[in-house]
């Protein structure tokens, strides 16, 4: 190694050593890390972690919607889960040494120093901010119940522009505050230099889906629009692929829109497929759901990327991440990992055979009383053969599982490097990605519905209005 090479290497090591940790680490720039809402970051944290600071709101988050009904008399289900539970905590984003969150208590976005927890600035809206701001190119973008989307400087909180999503500014009293008839409860999604959002409250009021220029807030130009829709109720963070936008609707099925034009492509699924959680895989499989649905106690549904046909349903599922073809899912008190393609392939074949069973049973039922006995016998044999095939396929399902472990943290799940972090009732737990083995646990005040990892820190948001930083 010559002298010049030694000098270059020495300078490079010096620059690395004096560079702040947040420059070397990863950001968490939007809700669940990216516009697919994957909840996955390549950043690794070494456990055990220690608490660095804690923010305590003077009041707990004021959710947009009350909790679910006490009882579904139609399906005889109690202890229902909410289908519009998108803002139980102050979810955070983090970038450039700062932590950002929107508040439904004081109607503002707050910026904290990530290292110390000291507040740096506050940017006020005229209504609750229910979805965390999105960081992009030194700016923050967020929506409010006042019906506007805001762009502010991420370093200072100073306004860059704001835009009213609906043509008219009409207000109604909600939870002791004046709320727009067209509040922005989808947050602001930034992609390819554009900001996407929707303003919506109730399906009998119009909804507007918007795409603006991220730098200027302009709604006129190629790929920019404000589209009006009826019988739509956009709720919770939206998702985006390279060509589509997905909007959750709470008690209604989600919809897919063309990102370039804002035109609705189709509803995803059918009536009853509600919820506000969405996750989009890299190969365009949509995972959607949570909340109560007739006949279940909350569920997640997988839809194919092309026809949006349902692939499989996971009843009582509560949290999920998908990474490199492996699904990590919490359901029925267990955290489990399984090969996605193997499991979905088997379940898809099972569903086809179960549908065939129904058709055969219906055909047998419709046979005339004087139909030949051989016809009846043939249908019976075919039904029995189909049932046998279903049994064989179900016996193969366990082969797709990599591991299963008990887990008492059902509310949120994210992946950081080789560690899964799960949030629960007063708890946060870390599990090894390869084996599911528990690595670390700590207590927090409240239910940990919000988790984020950025710049060497784990950030936990709870329903008591707490944000706790561990490092």
N, C-alpha and C positions, 0 to 999 in steps of 0.2 A: 504494500500500500504506500503510494507516494505521499509527499508532504501536503500537496494541494487537496488530495482526497481526505486526509486526516483533518484539515482545516474545515472543509465543507461539512463533514460529519459532525465535527465539534460544534459548528454554528447551528446546525440543524437540531442537535440535542439540546443546546442552550435555549433556542427558540421554543422547543417543545416544553422544556422545563419551566419557563417563565410564562407560558401562555396560560391564561385562566382556565380552570377545569371546565367551565361551561362551554368554552370554545372547542375543547377536545371531545366533549360529550354530545349527546343527541338532544334535540328539542322535542317537545310535545306540543306542536303548534296549533292543534285543533282538537275538537272533541274526539276522544278515543284515538288520538295520535295522527290519523290521516283521514282523507275524504271517503275511504272505504269503511271507516270506523272499525278498523281491524283490532285495535287494542294491543298492537304488537310493536315493540321497538327493539332495535339491535343492541341497545345499551344494556350493559350488565351491572348489577349491583352485588356487592359482596355482603352477605349476611353473617352475623347479626348487624342490624342497624340501630342507631341511637337517635332519639328525638332531638331535633335541632331547634324547632320553634313551633308555636301553635297560635293560630288566629281564632278568636272567639267572637262570633257575631252577637250583637245584643239581642237578637231574636232568631229563632229557627227559620229556615226557608219557608216562604209563603207560597205554597204550590198553586199552580193555575187551576187545578181541578181537585175537588174533594175526592176522598178515597172511594173504593168500590162499594156497591150495595152490600148489605150484610148477608144477603141470601139470594141465590138464583133459584126461584121456585120452579122454573121450567125444567131445569136439569137437576134440581135438588142438590145444589152444591153450596156449601158454606165456606167461610174463610176465603172469600174471593180475592183475587189479585187485581190491581188496577190495570186498565188498558191504556191509561194516559199518564203514567208515572215517569215523566221525562225530566222533572226538576225537583227531586227530593233533597238534593244537596247543591252546594255551590261547586259545580265541576270546574276544574282548572285547566288552563293551558300554560305552557312555560317555554320561554325562549330568551336568549341573550341575557342570562343571569337574572331574569324576572319571572314572577308567577303572576298570572292574570286570572281573574274570575268575575263573573257577573252576579249581581245580587238582586233577589226578588224582595229584599227587605228595604234597602235604601235606593233602589232604582238606579244603580250605578255599576260601572266596571272599575275594579280596583287593581292596582299594580303594586306588588310587594317585591322587595329585594329577596331573591331566592336564598341567599346565604344567611341573612339575619332575620327575615320576616318583618322588616320595617316597611311601612307603607311609603311608597314613592309619589303616587298621585292617584286621584280619583276623577273619573269622567262620568258626569251625570247624564242620564236620559230622562224622559218624562213618564216612565213606566218601568215595571220590573224587567230585568234582563235575566232570562231563564236558561239560555244556552251559552256556554262559555265563548269568549271572543276567539276568532280565528286570527292567527299571526301570519302575516305575509309581507315580505319586502319592507320590513321596518314599520309596518302599520298593523293596527288591529281593526277587525270588522265584527260588528255585533248588531243584533236586532233587539227590539224592545216591545213591550206590550203597548207602547204609544203608537205603534204602527209604522215606525221608522227604522231604517238601518243606518248605522253610523260607521264612519271611518275616522280613526284618530291616530295620531303619532304614537307609536309604541314607547318611545323614550320619554315623552312629556305628557301624553294624554290630551294634547291640544287637538281641536277639531280640524279635520281635513275636508270632509263633506258629510252630508246626511241626505237621506232620500225617503220620502213618504211613499209607502208601497201601494196604497189605494188612492184613487183620484180624489176622494172626499175624506175629510178628517172628522169622522163621527165618533163620539165617545159615549160609553155607558158605565155606570158604577158597578165595579166588581171588587169584592173584598175590601171595601172602604177606599177604593182608589178609582179614578177615572181611567178606563181602559178603552182602547180603540176597538171599534167593531171589526177591525182588521189588524189584530196584533201580530207581530212577527214572533212566532214560537218555533220556528225551524232553525234559528240561528242563521249566520251568514257563512256560506261555503265559497271558498276562493279557489279557482282553478283556471289555468291558462289565461291569466290576466283579467278574469271576469269574476263578479260576485253574484252568487245565486241565492235566492231566498223566496219564501212565500209568506203572505199575510192572510190570516184566516182565523175564524173563531168557531162558527157553527155552519152546518151544511146548508141551512136555508138562507145564509148570507153568502155573497159572492166571495171567491178566493182569487187572489192575484199572485201569479208566479212571475218572478222578475229575474232578469240578468242585466247587470250593469257593468260598465267599465270600472275596473278596480281602482285605477289611478284617479279618475275624475268623478265617478258617480253618474256618468252620462248613461241614459237609457236608449239613445239613438245611435244606430250603427250596425254593422254586420255582426250577427250573433247576439245582439242586445234586444231586449223586449220587456214588455209588461203584458202578460196574458191573463184574461179574465176567465174564470171557470165557476160554474154553479154546481151545487150538490157535492162539494168537496170541503174537507176540514183538515188542513195540514197541521200536524202536531208533532213536535219533537225534531231532533236533528235530522236533516236530509243526508242522503248519500249520493256519491257520483262515481260513475265509471268514465271511460274516455268518451262515451257517446250518450249516456243516459243519466238522468236524475231520478232518484227514488224518493217519494214522499210518503211518510206514515200518516195515518188518519185516525189513530186512536181506536174508536169503536168500528171503523170501516176498514176494508182491505186497503193495503197500500197501492199506489199507482206509480207507473213508470212513465217518464216523459223524455222526449228527445231533447238533449242538452242544447243543441244548436238552435232549435226553433221554439222550444217550450211547449210543443204540441204533445198532448197526452197520447201515449202509445197503447196502454191498456191497464186495467186493474190487474194486480198480481194476486191470484187466488180467487176466492169467492167470498160471498157474504159470511161474516163471522170470523174471517181471518184478520182480526185487528191486532192492536198493540202499537208500541212506539219504538221498539228496539229493532235496529237493522244492522246487518253486517254484510258486506259484499266481498266475496273471495276474489282472488286475482284472476280466476277464470270465469268470473261473472255468475257464480251461484249466489243467489240472494238468500240470506238467513233472516227470518223476520218473525216477530211475535212478542211473547210474554203477555202477561195479563190474563184475565179470565176469558174463557171461550166456552160456549155451551158444551157440556160433556167432559170438560177437562178442568184442571186447576192451574191454568197457565201452560203455555207450550211454545216451542220453537218449530218453525217449518222451513224446510229447504226447498228452493225452487230452482229449476233449471235455467240456464242463461238464455235460451232461445225462446221456447214456448211459454215459459213461466209456469210450467206444470209442477205440481207439488211432488217432490221426490220422496220425502219422509217427514214424519212429525215426531218430535220428542216431547211427550207430555211431562208436565211438572219440571221442565228445564228452567233454570234460573239465570245462568250465565254461561258464556262461551267465548273461546278464541279458536282460530284455525290457522295453522302454520305448517308450511311444507307438507301438505297432504294429510296432516294429523289434526283431528278434532279434539279439543280439550273442553269438556262439558261438565257442568255441575247439575245434577238432578237426583232427587230422592236421597239427599244426604251423602252423596258420593261425588268425588271428582274423578273423572275417567278420561282416558285417552284411547282413541281408536283410529285405525286407518280409514280415512274418509271414503276413498273410492271402493274399497272392499265392502264396507258396511252399506253404503248407498246402493251398490250394485245388487247385493243380496236383498236389501229391503225393496228395491224397485221390482225385482223379480217376484218377491212375495206378494207385493201389491197387485201385480198383473194376475197372478194365480188366484188371489182372493176375489178379484173382480170376475174372473172366469167362473169361480165357484158360485157367485151370486147369479150370474147369467144362466148357469146350468140349473140352479135351483128354481129360478123363475120359469125356465123352459119346462121343467118337470111339473111345476105347479099348474101350468097352463095346458097340460096334456088333457085331451078329452077323456071322459070316463070310459069310453069304449076303445081307447087307443090300444094298439097291440102291446102285449106284456113285454115283448122284446124291446120296444122303444123305451119303456120305463126302466127296464133292467140296464140297458146301455147307458142311459143318463146316470143311473145310480153308480155304475162302475166307473164312469168318467169322473164323477164327483169324488169318489173314494180315491181314485188315482191322483187327482189334483190335490186333495187333502194330504196325501202321502208326500207329494213333492214339497208342499209347504212345510211339513214337519222336517224334512231333510234340510231345507234351506235355513230354517230357524235354528237347527242344531249347529249350523255352520257359523252363525252370527258371533258366538264368543271368540272365534278365531281372529276376528278383526280387532279385538281389544288388546291394547299394549299393557295397560295397567288400570286398576281401580283402587281407590283408597277412600276411607271415610274423610269427610270434610264438613266442618261446621260453619263455613263461610260462603253462603249462597248468593250474596247480593251483587258482586262484581268480580270479574276475572280479567287480568291482563297478563301479557307475557313480555318480560324484559330479559333479553339474552337467553340464558338457559334456566330462568326461574319464572315460575308462575306465582303471581300475587293474587290472593283472594280476599274479598272483604265480607265481613259478617256482622253479627250483633255484638258490638263492642270489641271486635277482633279484626286483626289483619294477619294472614298466614302466608308463608312462602313455601312452595313445593318445588322439588327438583323436576325438571322437565322430562328427563329420561325415565325416571322410576316412579314419580309421584310422591317420593318420600318427603315428609315434612321437614323443612330446614330451620324454620324460625317462626315465632308468633309473638305478637304484642297486643296490648289492649289500647283501645281508643274510646272516647265518649260518643255513643250513638251508633247508628247503623252505617256501616262504611259502604255507601253506594257509589262512591267516586274514587278511582285510583288513577294515578299517572306516574310515570317515571321519566325524569329528565335531568340532565346535567349532574348526575351522581346522586340524585335524591328521589325518594319515594314520597309522593304527595297524596294524602288521604283526606277525602271530604266526607263528612257525616251529616245525618239528617238533623243534628242539633245546631247546625251552622258552624261547625268546627272545620278548620283545615289544618292538618298536622303534617309537618315536614320531618322525615327521617333521612339520615344520611350515614 
